[in-house]
Amino acid sequence: MVTLEHIDSRVVLAFIPIYLATAFIRFALKCRRPEDYPPGPPTVPILGNLLDVPLVKPFLAFQSWAKTYGDVIGLKVGPMNLVVLSDPKVVRELFEKRGLKYSDRPYNYIADEHIVPREHGYTLHIIFMKKDESWRKWRAALVRDILLDPDHHLEHVRRWGLITPFVAVCGRRDVDEEMVQNFYETQHTWLDLLEAGKTPPVDFIPFLRWVPRFLAKWKRDATFVRVNQSAFYDELLASARRQLAAQAASASTDGVNKYESLMTKILKEGDPSEWSDKKLAYLGGGLLDAAVDTTVSTLQTLLLAVIAHRDIQKRAQTEIDQVCGDSPPQAEALKELPYLRACLLESMRWRPSTPMTLPHCLVEDDMFRGHIIPKGSTILQNTWAINHNELYYKSPDTFDPDRYLKTPSGMRPEIVKDNVEEFRRPAWVFGVGRRACPGDQFGQQAVLIAAAKLLWAFDIAPAGPIDTSMEKGFCAGLVIGPEPFRASYLPRDEGRRNAVLEDEKNAEKLLDAIL
C-alpha cells in the first residue's frame, strides 16, 4: 500500500533534479554576454573569459586587448560583467561626468562578510563604502580635516611610510618595530584576499562559501586580518584619545599651538551620535590602509628610477642644491623644485603603484558609444594602459621627467594644446571622479620631501643588478612596487652628514612641542 508519506517523499525527490536543472540554466544564462555589450575576447560557456584573464599582472593583458577591441572592453567572468576602461577621455566621461552612476562599489563577499564589520547596515571600511550618506560624510571629514607633517627625516622607507600618515591620522609617532611588522603582515594578507585569483571565486560561485574552514585557507586568512585589523584600529583610537587628553592637560600651561590629528579633531568636535568608537576607529584605519602601501611603493619606485638614471639624479640634486644650499630641504622649498616634482609625476606614470583602480560598480544600465553596460557591472580603470598609451605619451616606457615640464599632464603638446581642460590631470594613479583618492596631495608631499632630503644628502648608486622592467623588476598585486634591489647611499660630504643628524633632532624637538 502506498502511503501519503511515500508520495510526499517521491514528489520531493522528483523535484530535486528539476530544481537543480533550473538553477543551472539560470546560472548559465547569466554567464552569457549581454546583448549590445562592449566588445571583448570570445567567451566559453559558463566560464566566459575566466580562463583568459591572467592571475598575475592582468593589466598587461587588458592593455594588449585594448589594441584589438578598443578602449572599452567587455568581459564575462562567470556571471559577472567586467568592463575595463583604457583611455583617459573615456575614464573622465564615465567616472567624472557620469559619476552618480559609476561611483558605487561591488559586493565583495570575503571583505563584507568575513573581515569588515557593519554598523546600522553600513560597512565601516572607507575602501568598501557604498555610495550613500555615510560615505559622503567620511569623505568630507577627510578632505576638510586631514593635515600633514612631513618635516622629519626617516631612513627606513617602510617605517617612514607608516609613521607619516600615522601622525596625521591619530597624532602618534612612537611606532615600534613590532607594530610596523604586524601592520605590514596584516596588510599583505589583506591585499592578497582582495586580489582577483588569490582566493576562490566565492562572489559568483556561492557553494564555495561553505567549504569547511580547515580546507579554506581564505577563511583562516580572513580571520587573521579581521582580528589584527580591529586591534590595530582600536589602538589608533586609543592614541587619538591620549593625544586629546594630553593637549587638554597642557593647554593652560605651555601656550603652544598644538597639532590636532584627524581623529583627535573629530573626537573633540564631531557629533557623538554620528561617530561611534568603532566607526571612528575604522575611519583612521581605512585611511592608513589606503595610504601606506601606495606611498611606500611610490617612493621606492622614484628611488629606483633615479638610481637607474644617474643623469636624472644629478639634475635633481643640482636643482635641490640651488634652492636649499647647505641646509636640508624643508616642506616650504617644494614649490621651488619643479624638476623633482616632475620626477615624481613621471615615476607615478611610468610605474604606477596601483596599475588598476579598485573596482567601481554601475548602479543602473548605461549606454556608451552604442553599447549597453548593464546595471551591477564591475568597472575597472586600467591606469597602466592609460599611462603607456603612445597616442598620449611619447615613448611611454621611457622614464622622462621633462615631459611634465612641457605640459602639466605630461602628455604630448600637440594633444594638449586644443584640449587643455580635457587633459589637465597630471596623474591617473589616484583615480577619477567621486572615488578619486582624496589624500593624493598628502601622499605626493610626503614622497617629495623624503626624496628631496635623500637626494640632498646622498649620492645613490646601484649596488647590484637593477631591473626596471614591469615583467621582472616589479612585484605583482593590487599594489605593485620594485622587487628588492640593492643600493648604496653615500653621503655627498661630511657637512651634509652632520646636517642630516641635526635636522632629525630639530624635527624631533618640533614634534615634542606640537604633539
C-alpha positions in Angstrom: 0.0 0.0 0.0 1.4 3.4 -1.0 1.1 5.9 1.9 0.9 9.7 1.8 4.4 9.8 3.2 5.8 7.7 0.3 4.0 10.0 -2.2 5.5 13.2 -0.5 9.0 11.8 -0.5 8.7 10.8 -4.1 7.4 14.2 -5.1 10.3 15.8 -3.2 12.9 13.5 -4.9 11.3 14.2 -8.3 11.6 18.0 -7.8 15.2 18.0 -6.7 16.7 17.4 -10.2 14.2 19.9 -11.6 15.3 22.5 -9.1 19.0 21.8 -9.8 18.5 21.9 -13.5 16.5 25.2 -13.3 19.2 26.7 -11.1 21.9 25.6 -13.5 20.1 27.0 -16.5 19.6 30.4 -14.7 23.3 30.5 -13.8 24.3 29.5 -17.4 22.1 32.3 -18.8 23.8 34.9 -16.5 27.1 33.8 -17.9 26.2 34.7 -21.4 27.4 38.0 -22.9 24.6 40.6 -22.6 23.1 42.0 -25.8 24.9 45.1 -27.2 27.7 44.6 -24.6 31.1 46.3 -25.3 33.4 44.1 -27.5 35.9 41.7 -25.9 37.6 38.4 -26.3 35.5 35.3 -27.2 33.9 33.5 -24.3 33.4 29.9 -23.5 30.2 28.5 -21.9 29.7 29.1 -18.2 33.3 30.4 -17.6 33.1 33.3 -20.0 36.6 34.8 -20.1 37.6 33.4 -16.7 40.5 31.4 -18.1 41.6 34.3 -20.4 42.4 36.7 -17.6 45.9 36.2 -16.2 46.2 35.9 -12.4 49.4 37.8 -12.4 49.5 41.4 -13.7 46.2 41.2 -15.7 46.6 44.9 -16.6 49.2 43.9 -19.2 46.7 41.6 -20.9 44.0 44.2 -20.7 46.4 46.7 -22.4 47.0 44.3 -25.2 43.3 43.5 -25.7 42.5 47.2 -25.9 44.6 47.4 -29.1 42.2 44.8 -30.6 38.8 45.5 -29.0 39.1 49.2 -28.2 39.4 51.3 -25.1 36.2 49.9 -23.5 36.5 46.1 -23.2 33.5 44.0 -22.1 34.5 40.7 -20.3 32.5 37.9 -18.7 33.9 36.3 -15.6 31.4 33.6 -14.9 28.1 35.6 -14.4 30.0 38.8 -13.6 30.1 41.6 -16.2 33.6 43.2 -16.1 34.3 46.3 -18.1 37.8 47.7 -18.4 38.5 51.3 -19.4 41.8 52.1 -21.1 41.5 55.7 -22.3 41.6 59.0 -20.3 38.7 60.5 -22.2 36.6 57.5 -21.5 37.5 57.5 -17.8 36.6 61.1 -17.4 33.3 60.7 -19.2 32.2 57.8 -17.1 33.8 58.3 -13.7 33.6 62.1 -13.6 30.8 63.3 -15.8 28.5 60.3 -15.1 29.9 59.8 -11.6 26.5 59.3 -10.0 26.1 56.1 -11.9 29.6 54.8 -11.6 30.8 55.6 -8.1 29.4 52.6 -6.2 31.5 49.6 -5.0 30.7 46.0 -6.0 29.9 43.4 -3.3 32.9 41.6 -2.0 31.9 38.5 0.0 35.2 37.9 1.8 35.6 41.6 2.8 32.0 42.3 3.5 31.1 39.2 5.4 34.3 37.9 7.0 36.5 41.0 7.7 34.9 44.4 7.8 32.2 45.0 10.4 29.0 46.9 9.8 27.1 49.5 11.7 23.5 50.3 11.0 23.8 48.4 7.8 26.9 50.3 6.5 30.4 48.8 6.0 32.9 50.6 8.3 35.9 50.5 5.9 36.2 53.5 3.7 37.5 51.4 0.7 34.3 49.4 0.6 31.7 52.0 1.5 28.7 52.2 -0.7 27.6 55.4 -2.4 25.4 56.7 0.5 25.3 59.5 3.1 27.8 57.6 5.4 30.4 57.5 2.6 29.9 61.3 1.8 30.3 62.3 5.4 33.5 60.4 5.9 34.9 61.8 2.6 34.0 65.3 3.7 35.7 64.8 7.1 38.9 63.6 5.4 39.1 66.4 2.8 38.3 69.1 5.5 40.5 67.9 8.3 43.5 65.9 7.3 46.7 67.7 7.8 50.3 66.7 7.0 53.5 67.0 8.9 56.3 65.7 6.7 59.2 67.7 8.2 61.3 64.8 9.6 63.8 62.5 8.0 63.3 58.8 8.3 65.9 56.4 6.9 63.7 53.2 6.6 61.1 53.6 3.9 58.5 51.2 5.3 58.6 52.7 8.8 58.5 56.2 7.2 55.6 55.1 5.1 53.6 54.1 8.2 54.6 56.9 10.6 53.9 59.9 8.3 50.2 59.2 7.9 50.1 57.7 11.5 50.9 61.2 12.9 48.3 62.9 10.7 45.6 60.3 11.5 45.9 59.8 15.3 48.8 62.0 16.5 51.1 59.2 17.5 54.7 59.0 16.4 56.2 56.3 18.6 55.8 53.4 16.2 58.0 50.4 17.3 59.3 47.7 15.0 56.8 45.1 16.2 53.9 47.4 15.3 55.5 48.0 11.8 55.9 44.3 11.3 52.4 43.4 12.4 50.9 46.2 10.2 52.6 45.1 7.1 52.0 41.4 7.7 48.3 42.1 8.1 48.3 44.4 5.1 50.0 41.8 2.9 47.4 39.2 3.8 44.6 41.7 3.4 45.7 42.7 -0.2 46.1 39.1 -1.1 42.5 38.4 -0.1 41.3 41.4 -2.3 43.3 40.4 -5.3 41.5 38.5 -8.0 42.8 35.0 -8.4 44.3 34.7 -5.0 41.1 33.4 -3.5 38.3 31.1 -4.8 35.6 32.9 -6.8 33.2 32.9 -3.9 31.4 36.1 -5.2 29.8 34.2 -8.1 30.1 30.5 -7.1 28.2 30.6 -3.7 28.6 27.0 -2.7 32.4 27.7 -2.3 31.4 29.8 0.7 30.5 26.7 2.7 33.8 24.8 2.3 35.0 23.8 5.8 37.4 26.2 7.4 40.2 23.6 7.6 40.1 23.3 3.8 39.6 27.0 3.1 42.8 29.0 3.7 41.0 32.2 2.8 38.7 31.8 5.8 41.7 31.5 8.1 43.4 34.4 6.5 40.2 36.5 6.8 40.0 35.8 10.5 43.7 36.8 10.9 43.0 40.1 9.1 39.8 40.8 10.9 41.3 40.3 14.4 44.5 42.2 13.7 42.9 45.0 11.8 40.3 45.5 14.6 43.0 45.6 17.3 45.2 48.0 15.3 42.3 50.3 14.5 41.3 50.3 18.2 44.8 51.3 19.1 44.6 54.3 16.7 41.5 55.4 18.5 43.2 55.0 21.9 46.2 57.0 20.6 43.9 59.8 19.5 42.2 59.9 22.9 45.6 60.1 24.6 46.5 63.0 22.4 43.3 64.8 23.2 43.8 64.3 26.9 47.4 65.4 26.8 46.5 68.5 24.9 43.7 69.4 27.3 46.1 69.0 30.2 48.8 71.2 28.7 46.5 73.8 27.1 46.6 76.2 30.0 50.3 75.8 30.8 52.6 76.0 27.7 50.6 78.2 25.3 51.9 76.2 22.3 49.5 75.8 19.3 49.2 72.0 19.4 48.8 69.9 16.2 45.5 68.1 16.1 45.3 64.8 14.2 42.2 64.0 12.2 40.8 61.5 14.8 41.5 63.9 17.7 39.7 66.7 15.9 36.7 64.5 15.3 36.7 63.4 19.0 36.7 67.0 20.1 34.3 68.5 17.5 32.3 65.6 16.0 28.8 64.7 16.8 29.0 61.6 19.2 25.7 60.3 17.7 27.3 60.1 14.3 30.8 58.9 15.3 30.7 55.7 17.3 34.0 54.4 18.6 34.1 51.6 16.0 33.2 53.9 13.1 36.0 56.4 14.1 38.5 53.6 14.6 37.7 52.2 11.1 38.0 55.7 9.6 41.5 56.1 10.8 42.5 52.5 9.9 40.9 52.8 6.5 42.9 55.9 5.7 46.2 54.2 6.7 45.3 51.1 4.7 44.8 53.3 1.6 47.9 55.5 2.1 50.7 53.4 3.5 51.5 50.8 0.8 51.0 53.1 -2.1 53.1 55.8 -0.6 55.9 53.4 0.2 55.8 51.9 -3.3 55.8 55.3 -4.9 59.0 56.4 -3.0 60.7 53.1 -3.7 59.9 53.4 -7.4 61.2 57.0 -7.5 64.4 55.9 -5.9 64.8 53.0 -8.3 64.3 55.4 -11.2 67.0 57.9 -10.1 69.3 55.0 -9.3 68.9 53.6 -12.8 69.1 57.1 -14.4 72.1 58.7 -12.7 72.0 61.8 -15.1 68.4 62.5 -13.9 69.5 62.1 -10.3 72.4 64.6 -10.8 70.0 67.1 -12.4 67.5 66.8 -9.5 70.4 67.2 -7.0 71.6 70.4 -8.8 68.1 71.9 -8.5 67.8 71.0 -4.8 71.3 72.5 -4.1 70.4 75.7 -5.9 67.3 76.1 -3.7 68.4 74.7 -0.4 72.1 75.2 -0.4 73.8 73.7 2.7 70.6 73.1 4.6 68.4 70.0 4.3 65.2 70.7 2.3 62.1 71.6 4.2 58.5 71.4 3.0 58.4 75.1 2.1 61.0 74.5 -0.6 59.0 72.0 -2.6 57.2 74.7 -4.6 60.7 75.7 -5.9 61.6 72.2 -7.1 59.7 71.7 -10.3 62.1 69.2 -11.7 61.9 67.0 -8.6 58.1 67.2 -8.8 58.3 66.2 -12.5 60.4 63.2 -11.5 57.7 62.1 -9.0 54.9 62.6 -11.5 56.9 60.6 -14.1 57.6 57.8 -11.7 53.8 57.5 -11.0 53.1 57.4 -14.7 56.0 55.1 -15.6 55.4 52.5 -12.9 52.1 53.3 -11.1 51.7 51.8 -7.6 48.2 50.8 -8.4 48.1 49.8 -12.1 44.3 49.4 -11.9 41.9 51.2 -9.6 39.7 49.4 -7.1 36.6 48.3 -8.9 33.6 50.6 -9.4 30.0 49.3 -9.7 27.4 50.6 -12.1 24.1 51.4 -10.2 21.9 51.4 -13.3 22.1 50.5 -17.0 24.1 52.9 -19.1 24.6 53.4 -22.8 28.0 54.4 -24.1 29.1 54.5 -27.8 26.1 52.4 -28.8 26.9 49.7 -26.3 24.9 48.8 -23.2 26.7 48.4 -19.9 24.3 46.6 -17.6 23.5 47.6 -14.0 25.7 45.9 -11.5 28.7 45.7 -13.9 32.1 45.9 -12.3 34.2 48.7 -13.9 38.0 49.0 -13.8 40.2 51.8 -14.8 43.4 50.4 -16.4 45.8 53.1 -15.3 48.7 51.2 -16.7 47.2 51.3 -20.2 46.4 55.0 -19.9 49.9 55.8 -18.8 51.5 53.8 -21.6 49.3 54.9 -24.5 51.6 56.1 -27.3 48.8 58.3 -28.6 49.1 60.5 -25.5 52.7 59.9 -24.3 55.8 59.9 -26.5 58.0 56.8 -25.8 55.8 55.8 -22.8 58.1 53.2 -21.4 61.0 55.7 -21.2 61.5 57.5 -17.8 61.5 61.1 -18.9 60.6 63.8 -16.3 60.9 66.5 -18.9 57.5 65.6 -20.4 56.0 67.2 -17.2 57.9 70.4 -17.8 56.5 70.7 -21.3 52.8 70.1 -20.3 51.2 69.8 -16.9 49.8 66.4 -17.7 53.0 65.1 -19.3 51.1 64.3 -22.5 52.2 65.2 -26.0 52.0 69.0 -26.5 50.1 68.6 -29.8 47.4 66.6 -27.9 47.1 69.0 -25.0 47.1 72.3 -26.9 43.5 72.1 -28.1 42.2 70.2 -25.1 43.7 71.8 -22.0 40.7 71.1 -19.8 40.3 67.5 -21.0 44.0 66.7 -20.3 44.8 68.7 -17.3 45.2 65.8 -14.9 48.9 65.1 -14.1 48.4 61.7 -12.5 45.8 59.0 -13.2 47.0 56.7 -10.4 44.7 58.4 -7.9 41.6 57.6 -9.8 38.9 59.9 -11.2 35.6 61.3 -10.1 33.8 60.6 -6.8 36.0 57.7 -5.9 39.3 59.5 -6.6 41.8 59.3 -3.7 41.3 62.4 -1.6 44.7 62.0 0.0 46.7 62.5 -3.2 48.3 65.8 -2.2 49.2 64.3 1.2 51.0 61.4 -0.4 52.7 63.5 -3.0 54.0 66.0 -0.4 55.3 63.2 1.8 57.2 61.5 -1.0 58.6 64.7 -2.3 60.0 65.9 1.0 61.5 62.4 1.7 63.0 62.3 -1.8 64.4 65.8 -1.6 66.1 65.1 1.7 67.6 61.8 0.4 68.9 63.4 -2.8 70.2 66.4 -1.0 72.1 64.2 1.5 73.2 61.2 -0.6 74.6 60.0 -3.9 72.5 56.9 -4.5 74.1 54.2 -6.7 73.2 50.7 -7.6 75.0 48.0 -5.5 73.9 45.2 -7.8 71.8 44.4 -10.9 68.9 46.9 -11.5 65.8 45.7 -13.4 63.2 48.4 -14.1 61.0 46.2 -16.4 57.4 45.7 -15.3 57.7 42.0 -16.2 60.6 41.1 -13.9 61.6 44.2 -12.0 58.2 44.7 -10.2 56.2 42.5 -8.0 52.6 41.6 -8.7 49.5 42.5 -6.7 46.9 45.2 -6.1 49.7 47.5 -5.1 52.9 46.9 -7.1 56.5 48.1 -6.3 60.0 47.3 -7.2 61.4 43.8 -6.5 64.1 44.0 -3.8 67.2 45.8 -5.1 70.5 46.8 -3.6 71.7 50.4 -3.5 74.4 52.3 -1.8 73.7 55.6 -0.1 76.9 57.6 0.1 76.9 61.0 2.0 77.7 63.7 -0.5 80.0 65.3 2.0 80.7 65.4 5.8 78.7 68.6 6.2 75.6 67.1 4.8 76.0 64.0 7.1 76.1 66.3 10.1 73.2 68.4 8.8 71.0 65.3 8.4 71.6 64.3 12.1 70.9 67.9 13.2 67.8 68.1 11.0 66.4 65.0 12.6 67.0 66.4 16.1 65.2 69.6 15.2 62.3 67.7 13.8 62.1 65.7 17.0 62.0 68.9 19.0 59.2 70.3 16.8 57.2 67.1 17.2 57.7 67.2 21.0 56.4 70.7 21.0 53.3 70.3 18.9 52.1 66.7 19.7 
